[in-house]
Amino acid sequence: MPANSPEPLACDRVQAARLLGLSLATLDRLVKRGEVPHRKIGRRVLFCRETLVKWLRGESCDSPANAPVL
């Protein structure tokens, strides 16, 4: 991706774990418990970067079931 391209809105498990400073196993556990906002599209689990940052800061964000569709 060129340096001047904007970051994608969504990230995958590996990118989300890196952003949050978690292991993949911990992130997967949080996803399974519904504790971290995410979207499942087919077999893929995607995360909105902005929502993850808000969640990490403890700010109010939509529950995973009510999170905006990407």
mmCIF file of the C-alpha atoms, coordinates in Angstrom:
data_MODEL
# 
_entry.id   MODEL 
# 
loop_
_atom_site.group_PDB 
_atom_site.id 
_atom_site.type_symbol 
_atom_site.label_atom_id 
_atom_site.label_alt_id 
_atom_site.label_comp_id 
_atom_site.label_asym_id 
_atom_site.label_entity_id 
_atom_site.label_seq_id 
_atom_site.pdbx_PDB_ins_code 
_atom_site.Cartn_x 
_atom_site.Cartn_y 
_atom_site.Cartn_z 
_atom_site.occupancy 
_atom_site.B_iso_or_equiv 
_atom_site.pdbx_formal_charge 
_atom_site.auth_seq_id 
_atom_site.auth_comp_id 
_atom_site.auth_asym_id 
_atom_site.auth_atom_id 
_atom_site.pdbx_PDB_model_num 
ATOM 1  C CA . MET A 1 1  ? 0.000   0.000   0.000  1.00 0.00 ? 1  MET A CA 1 
ATOM 2  C CA . PRO A 1 2  ? 1.430   3.418   -0.931 1.00 0.00 ? 2  PRO A CA 1 
ATOM 3  C CA . ALA A 1 3  ? 2.452   5.701   1.921  1.00 0.00 ? 3  ALA A CA 1 
ATOM 4  C CA . ASN A 1 4  ? -0.233  8.286   1.126  1.00 0.00 ? 4  ASN A CA 1 
ATOM 5  C CA . SER A 1 5  ? -3.121  5.769   1.086  1.00 0.00 ? 5  SER A CA 1 
ATOM 6  C CA . PRO A 1 6  ? -5.517  5.950   4.021  1.00 0.00 ? 6  PRO A CA 1 
ATOM 7  C CA . GLU A 1 7  ? -5.590  3.015   6.423  1.00 0.00 ? 7  GLU A CA 1 
ATOM 8  C CA . PRO A 1 8  ? -8.454  0.601   5.794  1.00 0.00 ? 8  PRO A CA 1 
ATOM 9  C CA . LEU A 1 9  ? -11.403 0.975   8.162  1.00 0.00 ? 9  LEU A CA 1 
ATOM 10 C CA . ALA A 1 10 ? -11.441 -2.722  9.014  1.00 0.00 ? 10 ALA A CA 1 
ATOM 11 C CA . CYS A 1 11 ? -8.675  -4.994  10.201 1.00 0.00 ? 11 CYS A CA 1 
ATOM 12 C CA . ASP A 1 12 ? -8.318  -8.743  10.595 1.00 0.00 ? 12 ASP A CA 1 
ATOM 13 C CA . ARG A 1 13 ? -7.494  -10.753 13.741 1.00 0.00 ? 13 ARG A CA 1 
ATOM 14 C CA . VAL A 1 14 ? -3.731  -10.368 13.418 1.00 0.00 ? 14 VAL A CA 1 
ATOM 15 C CA . GLN A 1 15 ? -3.921  -6.602  12.896 1.00 0.00 ? 15 GLN A CA 1 
ATOM 16 C CA . ALA A 1 16 ? -6.480  -6.187  15.706 1.00 0.00 ? 16 ALA A CA 1 
ATOM 17 C CA . ALA A 1 17 ? -4.359  -8.214  18.139 1.00 0.00 ? 17 ALA A CA 1 
ATOM 18 C CA . ARG A 1 18 ? -1.314  -6.092  17.274 1.00 0.00 ? 18 ARG A CA 1 
ATOM 19 C CA . LEU A 1 19 ? -3.318  -2.856  17.657 1.00 0.00 ? 19 LEU A CA 1 
ATOM 20 C CA . LEU A 1 20 ? -4.600  -3.930  21.081 1.00 0.00 ? 20 LEU A CA 1 
ATOM 21 C CA . GLY A 1 21 ? -1.308  -5.455  22.230 1.00 0.00 ? 21 GLY A CA 1 
ATOM 22 C CA . LEU A 1 22 ? -2.907  -8.879  22.741 1.00 0.00 ? 22 LEU A CA 1 
ATOM 23 C CA . SER A 1 23 ? -2.042  -12.389 21.676 1.00 0.00 ? 23 SER A CA 1 
ATOM 24 C CA . LEU A 1 24 ? -4.260  -14.009 19.049 1.00 0.00 ? 24 LEU A CA 1 
ATOM 25 C CA . ALA A 1 25 ? -5.457  -16.519 21.642 1.00 0.00 ? 25 ALA A CA 1 
ATOM 26 C CA . THR A 1 26 ? -6.564  -13.740 24.002 1.00 0.00 ? 26 THR A CA 1 
ATOM 27 C CA . LEU A 1 27 ? -8.299  -11.838 21.197 1.00 0.00 ? 27 LEU A CA 1 
ATOM 28 C CA . ASP A 1 28 ? -10.068 -15.020 20.066 1.00 0.00 ? 28 ASP A CA 1 
ATOM 29 C CA . ARG A 1 29 ? -11.235 -15.648 23.625 1.00 0.00 ? 29 ARG A CA 1 
ATOM 30 C CA . LEU A 1 30 ? -12.614 -12.090 23.894 1.00 0.00 ? 30 LEU A CA 1 
ATOM 31 C CA . VAL A 1 31 ? -14.389 -12.502 20.545 1.00 0.00 ? 31 VAL A CA 1 
ATOM 32 C CA . LYS A 1 32 ? -15.905 -15.819 21.611 1.00 0.00 ? 32 LYS A CA 1 
ATOM 33 C CA . ARG A 1 33 ? -17.213 -14.221 24.831 1.00 0.00 ? 33 ARG A CA 1 
ATOM 34 C CA . GLY A 1 34 ? -18.568 -11.221 22.910 1.00 0.00 ? 34 GLY A CA 1 
ATOM 35 C CA . GLU A 1 35 ? -16.398 -8.849  24.937 1.00 0.00 ? 35 GLU A CA 1 
ATOM 36 C CA . VAL A 1 36 ? -14.692 -7.087  22.040 1.00 0.00 ? 36 VAL A CA 1 
ATOM 37 C CA . PRO A 1 37 ? -16.615 -5.359  19.222 1.00 0.00 ? 37 PRO A CA 1 
ATOM 38 C CA . HIS A 1 38 ? -16.314 -7.289  15.967 1.00 0.00 ? 38 HIS A CA 1 
ATOM 39 C CA . ARG A 1 39 ? -18.181 -8.399  12.866 1.00 0.00 ? 39 ARG A CA 1 
ATOM 40 C CA . LYS A 1 40 ? -18.302 -11.866 11.374 1.00 0.00 ? 40 LYS A CA 1 
ATOM 41 C CA . ILE A 1 41 ? -18.573 -11.898 7.618  1.00 0.00 ? 41 ILE A CA 1 
ATOM 42 C CA . GLY A 1 42 ? -18.731 -15.468 6.454  1.00 0.00 ? 42 GLY A CA 1 
ATOM 43 C CA . ARG A 1 43 ? -15.836 -17.197 8.174  1.00 0.00 ? 43 ARG A CA 1 
ATOM 44 C CA . ARG A 1 44 ? -13.846 -13.991 8.634  1.00 0.00 ? 44 ARG A CA 1 
ATOM 45 C CA . VAL A 1 45 ? -13.815 -11.930 11.798 1.00 0.00 ? 45 VAL A CA 1 
ATOM 46 C CA . LEU A 1 46 ? -13.255 -8.231  11.141 1.00 0.00 ? 46 LEU A CA 1 
ATOM 47 C CA . PHE A 1 47 ? -12.743 -5.311  13.478 1.00 0.00 ? 47 PHE A CA 1 
ATOM 48 C CA . CYS A 1 48 ? -13.342 -1.591  12.968 1.00 0.00 ? 48 CYS A CA 1 
ATOM 49 C CA . ARG A 1 49 ? -10.109 0.181   13.947 1.00 0.00 ? 49 ARG A CA 1 
ATOM 50 C CA . GLU A 1 50 ? -11.889 3.241   15.338 1.00 0.00 ? 50 GLU A CA 1 
ATOM 51 C CA . THR A 1 51 ? -14.248 1.104   17.440 1.00 0.00 ? 51 THR A CA 1 
ATOM 52 C CA . LEU A 1 52 ? -11.337 -0.947  18.810 1.00 0.00 ? 52 LEU A CA 1 
ATOM 53 C CA . VAL A 1 53 ? -9.510  2.205   19.899 1.00 0.00 ? 53 VAL A CA 1 
ATOM 54 C CA . LYS A 1 54 ? -12.657 3.480   21.641 1.00 0.00 ? 54 LYS A CA 1 
ATOM 55 C CA . TRP A 1 55 ? -13.162 0.078   23.295 1.00 0.00 ? 55 TRP A CA 1 
ATOM 56 C CA . LEU A 1 56 ? -9.553  0.041   24.488 1.00 0.00 ? 56 LEU A CA 1 
ATOM 57 C CA . ARG A 1 57 ? -9.927  3.523   25.985 1.00 0.00 ? 57 ARG A CA 1 
ATOM 58 C CA . GLY A 1 58 ? -13.067 2.390   27.785 1.00 0.00 ? 58 GLY A CA 1 
ATOM 59 C CA . GLU A 1 59 ? -15.232 4.786   25.836 1.00 0.00 ? 59 GLU A CA 1 
ATOM 60 C CA . SER A 1 60 ? -18.810 3.921   25.057 1.00 0.00 ? 60 SER A CA 1 
ATOM 61 C CA . CYS A 1 61 ? -19.193 1.969   21.856 1.00 0.00 ? 61 CYS A CA 1 
ATOM 62 C CA . ASP A 1 62 ? -21.906 -0.155  20.325 1.00 0.00 ? 62 ASP A CA 1 
ATOM 63 C CA . SER A 1 63 ? -22.139 -3.714  21.522 1.00 0.00 ? 63 SER A CA 1 
ATOM 64 C CA . PRO A 1 64 ? -20.873 -6.260  18.967 1.00 0.00 ? 64 PRO A CA 1 
ATOM 65 C CA . ALA A 1 65 ? -24.451 -7.077  17.960 1.00 0.00 ? 65 ALA A CA 1 
ATOM 66 C CA . ASN A 1 66 ? -25.211 -3.397  17.324 1.00 0.00 ? 66 ASN A CA 1 
ATOM 67 C CA . ALA A 1 67 ? -21.868 -2.383  15.841 1.00 0.00 ? 67 ALA A CA 1 
ATOM 68 C CA . PRO A 1 68 ? -22.046 -0.602  12.488 1.00 0.00 ? 68 PRO A CA 1 
ATOM 69 C CA . VAL A 1 69 ? -21.747 -2.807  9.437  1.00 0.00 ? 69 VAL A CA 1 
ATOM 70 C CA . LEU A 1 70 ? -18.521 -2.215  7.546  1.00 0.00 ? 70 LEU A CA 1 
# 
